[in-house]
Amino acid sequence: MDNSSLRVPAETAVKQCMNLQPDESCAVVTDDKRKAIGEALYRVAAEITDDTVFLRYPPGDQHGEEPPAPVAGAMATADVVLAPTTKSLSHTEARSEANAAGARVATLPGITEGVFLMGLDADYEAIRQHCEDVLAQVEDAAEIRVTSPQGTDITFGVGSREWNLDTGIVHEPGEMSNLPAGEVFLAPETADGTFVVDGTMRPHGKLDGRELRFEVEDGYVTDISDDDIREQIETAAEEVGRDAYNLAELGIGTNVAVTDLVGSVLLDEKAGGTVHIAIGDDHAIGGDTHAPIHLDGILREPTVYADGEEVSLPRGE
């Protein structure tokens, strides 16, 4: 792919989403496999501010793995951080500490050039409004229930946890978003029931008719139908025990520009009208569980209820 084709989505990310200013500093963090996207972001950022750095390192082994110390240091001292990486930096101390220091951070975990072109071709002001519309329906509810024709029936207790908005508009110090963006999400205090993933989930990608079934009791996954996913979680459990099975996240997709799943969790979990449920780490999104794994599974046909009232989900045309 001609790298010049990446300029338009790079401009959307740097200008509309991050609102980078000439008197600010910017750190573009990438790895060997995402270099082209990192370079596109760097070129646009460097045209705005001379205080722009480009940091590249070998891809990590797993999502949530900490970057090298010099990278973490650069993140913590920048005004704006853009991180297109193979393995996610979203659930890392480096990202949390950068936000705590006032950086505006956008992570682009697992981003591909195709997803970059597709997912950044969106009106993020409109996506922010969809996020706010969903939040208005769920933010005062004590209980969220999700069902689906595939057999999902799971209830989440909100407790004292707060909902988060991933709007793609990252203009205030300390804010963070994924790019592509578009979700309203929560680290629930409790969860019980069954969820069936029929959209996208690592390591399988787009499931194309396959269904993955998970049983949840008292906030922990107790049964997993898929051998590959069970093995990933068992490996993480060797390090952190039961926390690897934590029911970590409930997310509602609000990006109506994403009308078809493509097999990328980063993009597919944002699709309007979908729900995603994650297992593992939640400390970076308002929970208290630290784990070296965060696995999202996307449900294509959910119905969501907030204290018994059906939630109107945003959907593409």
Secondary structure, 3 states (H helix, E strand, C coil): CCHHHHHHHHHHHHHHHCCCCCCCCEEEEEEHHHHHHHHHHHHHHHHHCCCEEEEEECCCCCCCCCCCHHHHHHHHHCCEEEEEECCCCCCCHHHHHHHHCCCEEEEEECCCHHHHHHHCCCCHHHHHHHHHHHHHHHCCCCEEEEECCCCCEEEEECCCCCCEEECCCCCCCCCEEECCCCEEEECCCEEEEEEEECCEECCCEECCCCCEEEEEECCEEEEECCHHHHHHHHHHHHHHHHHHHEEEEEEEECECCCCCCCCCHHHHCCECCCEEEEEECCHHHCCCCCCCCEEEEEECCCEEEECCEECCCCCCC
